[in-house]
Amino acid sequence: MNTVITVSREFCSGGAVIAKKVANHFKIPYYDREMIDKTAEILRLSQKEVQKRDEHPVSFWDISGFPYEEIAYAADPSLMLPVGTQIAEAQFGMIKKYAREGACVIVGRCADYVLKDYKNVVNVFIHADMDYRIKRAVRLYDVSEQKARSMIKHIDKIRASYYENYTQGVWGDKSHYQLVINSGEAGIDLAADKIIEYVEKIGK
């Protein structure tokens, strides 16, 4: 098998857990939070700085150049790229490198778009209804239902803006994906099984 599986996900839909299960099944590399550490290393930024901007659209302060003082030694100042853009570009480069190296699972970060010209890619979008995600957020983050709802809406908005910022496409548009799975209905295990079954069937 030489399939690269990209997994986009609504916040608290269980997308990362599902993606990890798929990677474990096929015994292939799984890339998500690891990219934060690698990006920090490449750009010589702190992990905290990268995490703050990870999967975030370029902000006003990025464009204005305000953060440049923080990254004076992180990248060539002559490039004049906002720090958020530098982080995104570094991660897009990593995604292509991982795809060239062989089968893997990549979570988020516009991977479906970045790899749009690659033939051996299966793109998946995981979503769920709000009630399911609220219950999951309450359990995972120990917050009230009201806070959970607010978190979900906020992070979904950020992810959608990030995707639009770098792809000019619509995050969650079904035409971008071979599989769109409602994890609230299917459950985590069955959602992972559906991806596994699809990948095994097409045999890329």
Contacts in CASP RR format, 6 or more apart in sequence:
PFRMAT RR
TARGET T0000
AUTHOR 0000-0000-0000
METHOD contacts of the structure
MODEL  1
MNTVITVSREFCSGGAVIAKKVANHFKIPYYDREMIDKTAEILRLSQKEV
QKRDEHPVSFWDISGFPYEEIAYAADPSLMLPVGTQIAEAQFGMIKKYAR
EGACVIVGRCADYVLKDYKNVVNVFIHADMDYRIKRAVRLYDVSEQKARS
MIKHIDKIRASYYENYTQGVWGDKSHYQLVINSGEAGIDLAADKIIEYVE
KIGK
1 26 0 8 1.000
1 28 0 8 1.000
1 103 0 8 1.000
1 199 0 8 1.000
1 203 0 8 1.000
1 204 0 8 1.000
2 102 0 8 1.000
2 103 0 8 1.000
2 120 0 8 1.000
2 204 0 8 1.000
3 103 0 8 1.000
3 120 0 8 1.000
3 121 0 8 1.000
3 122 0 8 1.000
3 199 0 8 1.000
3 202 0 8 1.000
3 203 0 8 1.000
3 204 0 8 1.000
4 98 0 8 1.000
4 99 0 8 1.000
4 102 0 8 1.000
4 103 0 8 1.000
4 104 0 8 1.000
4 105 0 8 1.000
4 106 0 8 1.000
4 115 0 8 1.000
4 118 0 8 1.000
4 120 0 8 1.000
4 121 0 8 1.000
4 122 0 8 1.000
5 19 0 8 1.000
5 22 0 8 1.000
5 23 0 8 1.000
5 104 0 8 1.000
5 105 0 8 1.000
5 106 0 8 1.000
5 121 0 8 1.000
5 122 0 8 1.000
5 124 0 8 1.000
5 195 0 8 1.000
5 199 0 8 1.000
6 105 0 8 1.000
6 106 0 8 1.000
6 107 0 8 1.000
6 108 0 8 1.000
6 111 0 8 1.000
6 112 0 8 1.000
6 115 0 8 1.000
6 121 0 8 1.000
6 122 0 8 1.000
6 123 0 8 1.000
6 124 0 8 1.000
7 15 0 8 1.000
7 16 0 8 1.000
7 18 0 8 1.000
7 19 0 8 1.000
7 22 0 8 1.000
7 105 0 8 1.000
7 106 0 8 1.000
7 107 0 8 1.000
7 108 0 8 1.000
7 124 0 8 1.000
7 125 0 8 1.000
7 126 0 8 1.000
8 108 0 8 1.000
8 111 0 8 1.000
8 112 0 8 1.000
8 123 0 8 1.000
8 124 0 8 1.000
8 125 0 8 1.000
8 126 0 8 1.000
8 163 0 8 1.000
8 171 0 8 1.000
8 172 0 8 1.000
8 176 0 8 1.000
8 177 0 8 1.000
9 15 0 8 1.000
9 16 0 8 1.000
9 18 0 8 1.000
9 19 0 8 1.000
9 107 0 8 1.000
9 108 0 8 1.000
9 125 0 8 1.000
9 126 0 8 1.000
9 127 0 8 1.000
10 126 0 8 1.000
10 127 0 8 1.000
10 128 0 8 1.000
10 133 0 8 1.000
10 152 0 8 1.000
10 156 0 8 1.000
10 159 0 8 1.000
11 133 0 8 1.000
11 137 0 8 1.000
11 151 0 8 1.000
11 152 0 8 1.000
11 155 0 8 1.000
11 156 0 8 1.000
11 159 0 8 1.000
12 128 0 8 1.000
12 133 0 8 1.000
12 134 0 8 1.000
12 136 0 8 1.000
12 137 0 8 1.000
12 140 0 8 1.000
12 148 0 8 1.000
12 151 0 8 1.000
12 152 0 8 1.000
13 126 0 8 1.000
13 127 0 8 1.000
13 128 0 8 1.000
13 132 0 8 1.000
13 133 0 8 1.000
13 136 0 8 1.000
13 183 0 8 1.000
13 184 0 8 1.000
14 126 0 8 1.000
14 128 0 8 1.000
14 136 0 8 1.000
14 183 0 8 1.000
14 188 0 8 1.000
15 107 0 8 1.000
15 126 0 8 1.000
15 183 0 8 1.000
15 191 0 8 1.000
16 32 0 8 1.000
16 107 0 8 1.000
17 188 0 8 1.000
18 126 0 8 1.000
18 181 0 8 1.000
18 183 0 8 1.000
18 188 0 8 1.000
18 191 0 8 1.000
18 192 0 8 1.000
18 195 0 8 1.000
19 30 0 8 1.000
19 32 0 8 1.000
19 105 0 8 1.000
19 107 0 8 1.000
19 124 0 8 1.000
20 30 0 8 1.000
20 32 0 8 1.000
20 105 0 8 1.000
21 188 0 8 1.000
21 189 0 8 1.000
21 192 0 8 1.000
22 105 0 8 1.000
22 192 0 8 1.000
22 195 0 8 1.000
22 196 0 8 1.000
22 199 0 8 1.000
23 29 0 8 1.000
23 30 0 8 1.000
23 104 0 8 1.000
23 105 0 8 1.000
24 30 0 8 1.000
25 192 0 8 1.000
25 196 0 8 1.000
26 103 0 8 1.000
26 105 0 8 1.000
26 196 0 8 1.000
26 199 0 8 1.000
28 102 0 8 1.000
28 103 0 8 1.000
28 104 0 8 1.000
28 105 0 8 1.000
29 98 0 8 1.000
29 101 0 8 1.000
29 103 0 8 1.000
29 104 0 8 1.000
29 105 0 8 1.000
30 104 0 8 1.000
30 105 0 8 1.000
30 107 0 8 1.000
31 94 0 8 1.000
31 95 0 8 1.000
31 98 0 8 1.000
31 104 0 8 1.000
31 105 0 8 1.000
31 106 0 8 1.000
31 107 0 8 1.000
32 106 0 8 1.000
32 107 0 8 1.000
32 108 0 8 1.000
35 54 0 8 1.000
35 91 0 8 1.000
35 94 0 8 1.000
35 109 0 8 1.000
36 47 0 8 1.000
36 50 0 8 1.000
36 51 0 8 1.000
36 54 0 8 1.000
37 47 0 8 1.000
38 94 0 8 1.000
39 45 0 8 1.000
39 50 0 8 1.000
39 54 0 8 1.000
39 87 0 8 1.000
39 90 0 8 1.000
39 91 0 8 1.000
39 94 0 8 1.000
40 46 0 8 1.000
40 47 0 8 1.000
40 49 0 8 1.000
40 50 0 8 1.000
42 90 0 8 1.000
43 50 0 8 1.000
43 71 0 8 1.000
43 74 0 8 1.000
43 75 0 8 1.000
43 86 0 8 1.000
43 87 0 8 1.000
43 90 0 8 1.000
44 71 0 8 1.000
44 73 0 8 1.000
44 74 0 8 1.000
44 75 0 8 1.000
45 71 0 8 1.000
45 74 0 8 1.000
45 83 0 8 1.000
45 87 0 8 1.000
49 70 0 8 1.000
49 71 0 8 1.000
49 83 0 8 1.000
50 87 0 8 1.000
53 59 0 8 1.000
53 62 0 8 1.000
53 83 0 8 1.000
53 84 0 8 1.000
53 87 0 8 1.000
54 87 0 8 1.000
54 109 0 8 1.000
55 108 0 8 1.000
55 109 0 8 1.000
55 158 0 8 1.000
55 159 0 8 1.000
55 162 0 8 1.000
56 84 0 8 1.000
56 158 0 8 1.000
56 161 0 8 1.000
56 162 0 8 1.000
57 158 0 8 1.000
57 161 0 8 1.000
57 162 0 8 1.000
57 164 0 8 1.000
57 165 0 8 1.000
58 82 0 8 1.000
58 84 0 8 1.000
58 85 0 8 1.000
58 165 0 8 1.000
59 82 0 8 1.000
59 84 0 8 1.000
61 67 0 8 1.000
62 82 0 8 1.000
62 83 0 8 1.000
62 84 0 8 1.000
62 85 0 8 1.000
63 82 0 8 1.000
65 82 0 8 1.000
67 82 0 8 1.000
67 83 0 8 1.000
68 77 0 8 1.000
68 83 0 8 1.000
70 83 0 8 1.000
71 83 0 8 1.000
71 86 0 8 1.000
74 83 0 8 1.000
74 86 0 8 1.000
75 81 0 8 1.000
75 86 0 8 1.000
79 86 0 8 1.000
81 89 0 8 1.000
88 109 0 8 1.000
88 110 0 8 1.000
88 162 0 8 1.000
88 166 0 8 1.000
91 109 0 8 1.000
92 109 0 8 1.000
92 110 0 8 1.000
92 114 0 8 1.000
92 166 0 8 1.000
93 114 0 8 1.000
95 106 0 8 1.000
95 109 0 8 1.000
95 111 0 8 1.000
95 114 0 8 1.000
95 115 0 8 1.000
96 114 0 8 1.000
96 115 0 8 1.000
98 104 0 8 1.000
98 106 0 8 1.000
99 106 0 8 1.000
99 115 0 8 1.000
99 118 0 8 1.000
99 120 0 8 1.000
99 121 0 8 1.000
110 162 0 8 1.000
110 163 0 8 1.000
110 166 0 8 1.000
110 167 0 8 1.000
111 123 0 8 1.000
112 121 0 8 1.000
112 123 0 8 1.000
112 176 0 8 1.000
112 177 0 8 1.000
113 163 0 8 1.000
113 166 0 8 1.000
113 167 0 8 1.000
113 169 0 8 1.000
113 176 0 8 1.000
115 121 0 8 1.000
119 204 0 8 1.000
120 204 0 8 1.000
121 204 0 8 1.000
122 178 0 8 1.000
122 179 0 8 1.000
122 195 0 8 1.000
122 198 0 8 1.000
122 199 0 8 1.000
122 202 0 8 1.000
122 204 0 8 1.000
123 176 0 8 1.000
123 177 0 8 1.000
123 178 0 8 1.000
123 179 0 8 1.000
124 177 0 8 1.000
124 178 0 8 1.000
124 179 0 8 1.000
124 180 0 8 1.000
124 181 0 8 1.000
124 195 0 8 1.000
125 172 0 8 1.000
125 174 0 8 1.000
125 176 0 8 1.000
125 177 0 8 1.000
125 179 0 8 1.000
125 180 0 8 1.000
125 181 0 8 1.000
126 181 0 8 1.000
126 183 0 8 1.000
126 191 0 8 1.000
127 172 0 8 1.000
127 180 0 8 1.000
127 181 0 8 1.000
127 182 0 8 1.000
127 183 0 8 1.000
128 136 0 8 1.000
128 182 0 8 1.000
128 183 0 8 1.000
128 184 0 8 1.000
128 185 0 8 1.000
129 182 0 8 1.000
129 184 0 8 1.000
130 149 0 8 1.000
130 152 0 8 1.000
132 183 0 8 1.000
132 184 0 8 1.000
133 148 0 8 1.000
133 152 0 8 1.000
134 145 0 8 1.000
134 148 0 8 1.000
134 149 0 8 1.000
134 152 0 8 1.000
137 143 0 8 1.000
137 148 0 8 1.000
137 151 0 8 1.000
137 152 0 8 1.000
138 144 0 8 1.000
138 145 0 8 1.000
138 148 0 8 1.000
141 148 0 8 1.000
141 151 0 8 1.000
143 151 0 8 1.000
159 171 0 8 1.000
160 170 0 8 1.000
160 171 0 8 1.000
160 172 0 8 1.000
162 171 0 8 1.000
163 169 0 8 1.000
163 170 0 8 1.000
163 171 0 8 1.000
163 172 0 8 1.000
164 170 0 8 1.000
164 171 0 8 1.000
169 176 0 8 1.000
172 180 0 8 1.000
174 180 0 8 1.000
178 198 0 8 1.000
179 194 0 8 1.000
179 195 0 8 1.000
179 198 0 8 1.000
181 191 0 8 1.000
181 194 0 8 1.000
181 195 0 8 1.000
183 191 0 8 1.000
186 194 0 8 1.000
END
